[in-house]
């Protein structure tokens, strides 16, 4: 009997459809991380995409690792980064360092126009996640560090990273043991204190232990949040410590803060001391907590009410702002407008506009603040309501590193000066991508603008990393430099701190 040959065009032996069966694919997907399903498996074909179309299969979880190929596809090309501001790009770099993926870090730093020189925050992100290999990689690339990097590792309890940092010469932080105690890592706190016994902030260590350790530990240090907080307060109070300061810290954001507040008030904790808690609640938009505090009889002074009000506006929490508004004797109009603009929400601006009038809200300063902190929606809302603008908006957009905002402003005729300020701030940030964008949009600087020197001064006096690529870009565009004047002074001041500036000077 002859075996019938299958037509290779119709379910042949090499046809994937014979093994790529829906029930089999679903079984395979059950063993894969969610982000692999969302970023890889769904891209196989239309049928597979349809099979995994529910939200749990289409949403990328930022808290979980993303496949390297998907990361490179999304963030590995300059055109994909144009919509991000400088702070968003820096945040992406920190999150990537925290993930510990060297492949992803290499993908980002391979685009120096968009990612300025590595900074301490990136090192701290890797250290806080315990990724020693990422820390080693960053150190090899001369990423700056400091005591805050050590503190980041100690608070998270990563003794292997702390040991490596100290062995490599990372600057010490006298609050590092306190950070470990705050995180509940007693053994690490004691180990750190032994490394530099004469360089430990004892008061901070005690406060950290009070917050993160059990009472016996706190008592021992005197010679994860715990359930014995009452005993801690009583023990501190009995020894003459500022138990009121600690008591306030032990409330929010604890889920049982109402019980804690009631207990503290019974023991004589001053009602006015809860004003700080009200400020925190307003800033977080926690109207339930704020209402409860006010129902207890907490009355805000003008200063406390003003801080709570502005904090609520800054976060766009209008219900909280409304709750504390009656406690204000007067409104700091300029601050209210600024913080409403920084919320990025047109509704917050409208809310302030209704209360203080258009003359106070619709100003060039408001538009500048919106450009610094808001999206295009809030900027468009302000213009639609007649808000004037000036050249400070262009400077703000350049400083925050937003190409989208620069293009939006320039396309609508926003005034621009030739004083070079947008270039100064973009350069001092090391943001070559924004420098190129300014040039592409037709922005210039006049010959006497002294752009190079001003940028160097900002980097030097604010101890920023040397933006070598940005400085070289300025020189390549013909930026005039007075090497016998201010530029020489700035460079000489910095040369001892930043030897990598030599390559720029030699040009």
C-alpha positions in Angstrom: 0.0 0.0 0.0 1.5 3.3 -1.1 1.7 6.2 1.4 -0.1 9.3 0.2 2.2 12.3 0.0 0.8 15.4 1.6 0.7 18.5 -0.4 3.3 20.8 1.2 1.0 23.8 0.5 -1.8 22.3 2.5 -0.8 21.3 6.1 2.5 19.8 5.0 4.9 18.3 7.4 6.7 21.6 7.8 3.5 23.5 8.4 3.6 25.2 11.9 -0.2 25.1 12.1 0.0 21.4 12.9 1.8 22.1 16.2 0.8 25.7 16.8 -2.6 24.6 18.2 -4.5 27.1 20.4 -4.8 24.7 23.4 -1.0 23.9 23.2 -0.1 27.6 22.9 -2.2 28.4 26.0 -0.4 25.7 28.0 2.9 27.1 27.0 1.9 30.6 27.9 0.8 29.5 31.3 4.5 28.9 32.1 5.8 32.2 30.7 6.1 35.5 32.5 3.3 37.9 31.7 5.6 40.4 29.9 6.9 37.6 27.6 3.4 36.8 26.6 2.6 40.5 26.0 5.8 41.5 24.2 6.8 38.3 22.4 4.2 35.5 22.2 1.4 37.8 20.9 3.6 38.9 18.0 3.8 35.5 16.4 0.7 35.9 14.3 -2.8 37.3 14.2 -4.3 34.1 15.6 -2.0 34.1 18.6 -2.7 37.8 19.2 -6.4 37.1 19.1 -6.0 34.2 21.5 -4.3 36.5 24.1 -6.3 39.7 23.8 -7.5 40.1 27.4 -5.9 42.9 29.5 -3.7 40.5 31.5 -2.0 39.6 28.3 -1.8 43.0 26.6 -0.5 45.2 29.4 3.2 45.4 30.0 3.9 45.3 33.8 6.7 47.8 34.6 7.4 45.9 37.9 8.5 42.8 36.0 11.4 42.2 33.6 10.8 43.0 29.9 12.4 40.8 27.2 15.6 42.4 25.9 14.3 42.4 22.3 11.1 44.2 23.3 12.9 46.7 25.3 15.3 47.5 22.4 12.3 47.8 20.0 10.6 50.3 22.3 13.5 52.3 23.6 16.5 51.5 21.6 15.9 54.0 18.8 16.2 57.8 19.1 12.8 58.4 17.4 11.2 56.5 20.2 12.6 58.8 22.8 11.6 62.1 21.3 8.4 62.2 23.3 10.2 61.9 26.6 11.4 64.8 28.7 14.9 64.8 30.2 13.6 63.8 33.6 11.6 60.9 32.0 14.7 59.7 30.2 16.6 59.9 33.4 13.9 57.9 35.2 14.0 55.3 32.5 17.7 55.0 33.0 17.2 54.6 36.8 14.5 52.0 36.4 16.7 50.1 34.0 19.6 50.1 36.5 17.2 48.9 39.1 16.3 46.0 36.9 19.9 44.9 36.8 19.9 44.2 33.1 23.2 45.1 31.6 21.9 44.5 28.1 19.2 47.1 28.6 21.6 49.6 30.2 24.0 49.2 27.3 21.1 49.8 24.9 20.4 53.2 26.6 23.9 54.5 27.1 24.6 53.7 23.5 22.5 56.8 22.7 24.5 59.5 24.5 22.5 62.3 22.8 19.5 61.3 24.8 21.1 60.0 28.0 23.5 62.5 29.6 26.4 61.4 31.7 25.7 58.7 34.3 25.0 60.1 37.8 24.7 59.1 41.4 21.0 58.4 41.1 21.6 55.6 38.6 24.2 54.0 40.9 21.8 54.3 43.9 19.1 52.6 41.8 21.3 49.6 41.1 22.5 49.4 44.7 19.1 49.6 46.2 18.0 46.6 44.2 21.1 44.6 45.2 22.5 44.2 41.7 26.2 43.9 42.4 27.0 43.2 38.7 25.3 46.4 37.7 27.2 48.3 40.3 30.5 46.9 39.0 29.5 47.8 35.4 28.7 51.4 36.5 31.9 51.8 38.4 33.9 50.6 35.4 32.3 53.4 33.5 33.2 56.0 36.1 29.6 56.6 37.2 29.7 59.0 40.2 28.8 57.8 43.6 28.5 59.1 47.1 27.2 58.4 50.6 23.6 58.2 49.2 24.6 55.1 47.2 25.7 53.3 50.3 22.5 54.4 52.1 20.4 53.1 49.2 22.0 49.7 49.6 21.7 49.7 53.4 18.1 50.7 53.6 17.3 47.7 51.3 19.4 45.4 53.4 22.0 44.4 50.8 25.0 43.7 52.9 27.0 42.1 50.0 26.6 45.4 48.1 27.5 47.5 51.1 30.6 45.4 51.7 31.7 45.8 48.0 31.0 49.6 48.0 33.2 50.1 51.1 35.9 47.9 49.8 36.0 49.9 46.6 36.2 53.2 48.4 32.6 54.5 48.2 32.2 57.6 50.4 30.7 56.9 53.8 27.4 58.1 55.1 27.0 58.6 58.9 23.3 57.8 58.5 23.9 54.4 56.8 23.4 52.4 60.0 20.2 54.3 60.6 19.0 53.5 57.1 19.5 49.8 57.7 17.7 50.0 61.1 14.9 51.9 59.5 14.5 49.0 57.0 14.5 46.5 59.9 17.9 45.1 59.0 19.5 45.1 62.5 22.4 42.8 61.7 23.4 45.1 58.9 23.0 48.2 61.0 25.3 46.7 63.7 27.8 45.6 61.1 27.9 49.1 59.5 28.4 50.7 62.9 31.4 48.5 63.5 33.0 49.6 60.2 33.2 53.3 61.3 32.4 53.4 65.0 33.4 57.1 65.3 31.3 58.2 62.3 27.8 57.1 63.1 24.8 59.5 63.6 23.6 58.0 66.9 20.4 60.0 67.1 19.4 59.0 63.5 20.2 55.3 64.4 17.9 55.5 67.4 15.1 57.0 65.3 15.6 54.3 62.6 15.5 51.6 65.2 12.3 53.0 66.7 10.7 52.9 63.3 12.0 49.6 61.9 12.9 47.3 64.8 11.3 45.7 67.8 11.5 47.3 71.3 14.3 45.0 72.6 16.4 46.0 69.7 15.7 49.7 70.4 16.7 49.2 74.0 19.9 47.5 73.0 20.9 50.1 70.5 20.4 52.8 73.2 23.4 51.2 75.2 9.4 45.9 59.2 7.0 48.1 61.2 6.4 46.3 64.4 3.3 45.8 66.6 4.8 47.2 69.7 4.6 50.8 68.7 2.8 51.8 71.9 5.7 50.4 74.0 8.2 52.2 71.9 6.5 55.6 72.5 6.2 54.9 76.2 9.8 53.9 76.4 11.0 57.0 74.5 8.8 59.3 76.6 10.1 57.8 79.8 13.6 58.6 78.8 13.0 62.2 77.9 13.2 61.8 74.1 11.1 63.9 71.7 8.4 61.3 71.6 6.0 63.7 69.9 8.3 63.9 66.8 8.5 60.1 66.6 4.8 59.7 67.2 4.0 61.8 64.2 6.3 59.7 62.0 4.6 56.4 63.2 1.2 57.4 61.9 0.8 57.9 58.1 0.9 55.9 55.9 0.1 53.1 58.5 -3.3 51.4 57.9 -4.1 51.7 61.6 -3.2 55.4 61.9 -6.6 56.3 63.2 -6.2 54.0 66.2 -2.7 55.3 66.7 -3.8 58.9 66.6 -6.6 58.3 69.1 -4.2 56.5 71.5 -1.7 59.4 71.2 -4.3 62.0 72.0 -5.4 60.1 75.1 -1.8 60.2 76.3 -1.7 64.0 75.9 -0.3 64.3 72.4 -1.2 67.9 71.5 -4.0 68.2 69.0 -2.1 70.9 67.1 0.7 68.4 66.6 -1.5 66.6 64.1 -1.4 69.6 61.7 1.6 68.0 60.1 -0.4 64.9 59.5 -3.1 67.0 57.8 -0.5 68.5 55.5 0.7 65.0 54.5 -2.9 63.9 53.9 -3.7 66.9 51.8 -0.6 66.6 49.7 -1.4 62.9 49.1 -5.0 63.7 48.2 -6.3 61.5 51.1 -9.5 63.3 51.8 -10.8 60.6 54.1 -7.8 61.1 56.4 -8.0 64.8 56.1 -11.8 64.8 57.0 -11.1 62.5 60.0 -8.4 64.8 61.3 -10.6 67.8 61.0 -13.5 66.0 62.7 -11.2 65.3 65.7 -10.9 69.1 66.1 -7.6 69.7 64.4 -7.6 73.4 63.3 -5.0 74.5 60.9 -3.0 77.6 61.4 -2.6 79.8 58.4 0.9 78.5 57.8 -0.1 74.9 58.0 -3.2 75.5 55.9 -1.2 77.3 53.3 1.3 74.3 53.1 -1.6 71.8 52.9 -3.4 73.9 50.3 -0.4 74.3 48.0 0.5 70.6 48.4 -2.9 69.6 47.4 -2.8 71.9 44.3 0.6 70.6 43.4 -0.8 67.1 43.2 -4.0 68.1 41.5 -6.1 67.0 44.5 -8.9 69.6 44.3 -11.1 68.0 47.0 -8.3 68.3 49.5 -7.6 71.8 48.4 -11.3 72.7 48.9 -11.2 71.2 52.4 -8.4 73.3 53.7 -9.3 76.5 51.7 -11.5 77.9 54.5 -8.6 77.9 56.9 -6.6 80.3 54.7 -6.5 83.9 55.9 -5.1 85.0 52.5 -4.1 83.1 49.4 -0.5 83.2 48.1 -1.7 83.8 44.6 1.6 83.4 42.9 2.4 80.1 44.7 -1.2 78.8 44.1 -1.0 79.4 40.4 2.5 77.9 40.1 1.5 74.7 42.0 -1.7 74.4 40.0 0.3 74.7 36.8 2.8 72.1 38.1 0.0 69.6 38.7 -0.3 69.3 34.9 -4.1 69.4 35.1 -6.1 72.1 33.4 -8.9 71.6 35.9 -6.6 72.7 38.7 -5.7 75.8 36.8 -9.4 76.5 36.2 -10.2 76.0 39.9 -7.6 78.6 40.9 -8.8 80.9 38.1 -12.3 80.8 39.5 -11.1 81.9 42.9 -8.4 84.5 42.3 -9.3 85.9 38.9 -7.7 85.8 35.4 -5.3 88.7 36.1 -3.4 86.6 38.6 -3.5 83.3 36.7 -3.0 84.2 33.1 0.6 85.5 33.1 3.8 84.6 31.3 5.1 83.2 34.6 2.2 80.8 34.8 2.8 79.7 31.2 6.5 79.1 32.0 5.6 77.0 35.0 3.2 75.0 32.9 5.9 74.5 30.3 8.3 73.2 32.9 5.9 70.7 34.6 2.8 70.1 32.4 1.9 68.3 29.3 0.8 70.0 26.1 -2.9 69.8 27.2 -2.4 72.3 30.0 -0.2 74.5 27.8 -2.9 74.5 25.1 -5.6 75.2 27.7 -3.7 78.3 29.0 -3.3 79.7 25.5 -6.9 79.1 24.6 -7.9 81.1 27.7 -5.6 84.0 26.6 -2.6 83.4 28.7 0.4 85.4 27.4 3.8 83.9 26.9 7.4 85.1 26.4 10.8 83.7 25.6 11.0 82.1 29.1 8.8 79.3 27.8 11.3 78.3 25.2 14.0 78.2 27.9 11.8 76.1 30.2 11.1 73.6 27.4 14.8 73.3 26.6 15.7 72.9 30.3 13.2 70.1 30.8 14.5 68.5 27.6 11.1 68.2 25.8 11.4 68.2 22.0 7.6 67.9 21.7 7.1 71.2 23.7 9.8 73.0 21.8 8.2 72.0 18.5 4.7 72.9 19.7 5.9 76.4 20.9 7.9 77.2 17.9 5.2 76.1 15.5 2.8 78.5 17.2 5.1 81.5 17.2 6.3 81.7 20.8 8.8 84.5 21.2 12.4 83.5 21.3 15.6 85.4 22.1 19.1 85.1 20.8 20.7 85.3 24.3 21.5 81.6 24.1 19.7 80.6 27.3 18.0 77.6 25.9 21.4 76.3 24.7 23.0 77.1 28.1 20.6 75.0 30.1 20.4 72.1 27.6 24.2 72.0 27.5 24.5 72.1 31.3 22.1 69.1 31.4 24.3 67.2 28.9 21.2 67.0 26.7 22.6 66.9 23.1 19.3 65.7 21.7 17.7 69.0 22.8 20.6 71.0 21.5 20.1 69.5 18.1 16.4 70.1 18.3 16.9 73.8 19.1 19.2 74.1 16.1 16.8 72.3 13.8 14.0 74.6 14.9 16.0 77.7 14.0 17.1 78.9 17.4 20.4 80.7 17.6 22.7 82.6 19.9 24.4 85.9 19.3 28.2 86.0 19.2 28.5 87.7 22.6 26.1 85.3 24.4 28.9 83.4 26.1 27.0 80.2 26.0 29.9 77.9 26.6 31.2 79.7 29.7 27.7 79.9 31.2 27.1 76.2 30.7 30.5 75.3 32.3 29.8 77.5 35.3 26.5 75.8 35.9 28.0 72.4 35.7 30.9 73.3 37.9 29.2 75.2 40.6 26.3 72.7 40.9 28.7 69.8 40.8 27.1 68.2 37.8 28.8 65.5 35.7 30.9 66.9 32.9 28.7 67.0 29.8 31.7 66.6 27.5 29.6 65.6 24.5 27.4 68.7 24.8 30.3 71.1 25.2 32.0 69.6 22.2 28.8 70.0 20.2 28.8 73.7 21.0 32.4 74.1 19.8 31.6 72.2 16.6 28.7 74.6 15.9 31.2 77.5 16.1 30.4 78.7 19.6 32.8 81.5 20.5 34.8 81.0 23.7 36.7 83.7 25.5 39.6 81.5 26.7 41.3 84.6 28.2 38.3 85.6 30.2 35.4 83.9 32.0 35.8 80.6 30.2 39.3 80.2 31.5 38.3 81.0 35.1 35.4 78.4 34.9 37.6 75.7 33.3 40.5 76.3 35.8 38.1 76.0 38.7 36.8 72.7 37.3 39.9 71.1 35.9 41.0 69.8 39.3 37.6 68.2 39.8 36.9 67.1 36.3 39.9 65.9 34.4 37.7 64.7 31.6 37.2 68.3 30.6 40.7 68.3 29.2 39.6 66.7 25.9 37.2 69.6 25.4 39.8 72.3 26.2 42.3 70.7 23.8 39.9 71.4 21.0 
